[in-house]
Amino acid sequence: MLVSGEVAKLDAFIATYLNDPREPLATVAAGLQKDYAAVTNCLRYPDISNGPMEATNQKIKMTRRRTYGRAGLELLNGLLVLPWDDSARPAAEPVPSTASIAA
């Protein structure tokens, strides 16, 4: 059903399992029926995703948490405009072990 994108199969699944005595299947079918418009749109338009917007939201939230209370608007704007690339950071130096310190 999900791979083929056929709404008719979704309708058949909901009709078959909506009143099923197995509660988990009936719950899934009821949830699909409740969000029917959203589920059918996902089946009809599989190439449309809100992933890029969610990534932007996550970037803003992480930046805000990281700089909470310390950053003014200029610094916050700079952090959000600059690319989010951890590969540009220098690698952290390894911490010496206690065995090498004692020797």
BELZI-V775280 format. One record per residue. N is the residue number from 1. RES is the residue in one letter. BURIAL is # if it has 9 or more other ideal C-beta (glycine too) atoms within 8 Angstrom, else .. Layout:
BEGIN
n=N res=RES burial=BURIAL
n=N res=RES burial=BURIAL
END
This chain:
BEGIN
n=1 res=M burial=.
n=2 res=L burial=.
n=3 res=V burial=.
n=4 res=S burial=.
n=5 res=G burial=.
n=6 res=E burial=.
n=7 res=V burial=#
n=8 res=A burial=.
n=9 res=K burial=#
n=10 res=L burial=#
n=11 res=D burial=.
n=12 res=A burial=.
n=13 res=F burial=#
n=14 res=I burial=#
n=15 res=A burial=.
n=16 res=T burial=.
n=17 res=Y burial=#
n=18 res=L burial=#
n=19 res=N burial=.
n=20 res=D burial=#
n=21 res=P burial=.
n=22 res=R burial=.
n=23 res=E burial=.
n=24 res=P burial=.
n=25 res=L burial=#
n=26 res=A burial=#
n=27 res=T burial=.
n=28 res=V burial=#
n=29 res=A burial=#
n=30 res=A burial=#
n=31 res=G burial=.
n=32 res=L burial=#
n=33 res=Q burial=#
n=34 res=K burial=.
n=35 res=D burial=.
n=36 res=Y burial=#
n=37 res=A burial=.
n=38 res=A burial=.
n=39 res=V burial=#
n=40 res=T burial=#
n=41 res=N burial=.
n=42 res=C burial=.
n=43 res=L burial=#
n=44 res=R burial=.
n=45 res=Y burial=.
n=46 res=P burial=.
n=47 res=D burial=.
n=48 res=I burial=.
n=49 res=S burial=.
n=50 res=N burial=.
n=51 res=G burial=.
n=52 res=P burial=.
n=53 res=M burial=.
n=54 res=E burial=.
n=55 res=A burial=.
n=56 res=T burial=.
n=57 res=N burial=.
n=58 res=Q burial=.
n=59 res=K burial=#
n=60 res=I burial=#
n=61 res=K burial=.
n=62 res=M burial=.
n=63 res=T burial=#
n=64 res=R burial=#
n=65 res=R burial=.
n=66 res=R burial=.
n=67 res=T burial=#
n=68 res=Y burial=.
n=69 res=G burial=.
n=70 res=R burial=.
n=71 res=A burial=#
n=72 res=G burial=.
n=73 res=L burial=.
n=74 res=E burial=.
n=75 res=L burial=#
n=76 res=L burial=#
n=77 res=N burial=.
n=78 res=G burial=.
n=79 res=L burial=#
n=80 res=L burial=#
n=81 res=V burial=.
n=82 res=L burial=.
n=83 res=P burial=.
n=84 res=W burial=.
n=85 res=D burial=.
n=86 res=D burial=.
n=87 res=S burial=.
n=88 res=A burial=.
n=89 res=R burial=.
n=90 res=P burial=.
n=91 res=A burial=.
n=92 res=A burial=.
n=93 res=E burial=.
n=94 res=P burial=.
n=95 res=V burial=.
n=96 res=P burial=.
n=97 res=S burial=.
n=98 res=T burial=.
n=99 res=A burial=.
n=100 res=S burial=.
n=101 res=I burial=.
n=102 res=A burial=.
n=103 res=A burial=.
END
